[in-house]
Amino acid sequence: MVLNLPVTLTIIGVVVVLFAFANWRARQPAEPLKVRMITPSMYNVIQMACIVALLYLLVHVLGLVWGLNFPGRQGGGRPF
């Protein structure tokens, strides 16, 4: 699968919507007697995962738009 610009922008949109939903659910008041599949504290973890994914996707968009190649770690170079 090729992650070209339209596909990447679609994924960014999905991540932003997921972040907004998790933010909305995390702000709702707790109901102690109601059983939930996901606890309110897990929505904070989902928000952090969305932020990390969004940062990676924004770097990918920069690479696609400006034609930059961000090299990964290839095992070479000076050891620390």
Order of alpha helices (4+ residues) and beta strands (2+ residues): alpha-alpha
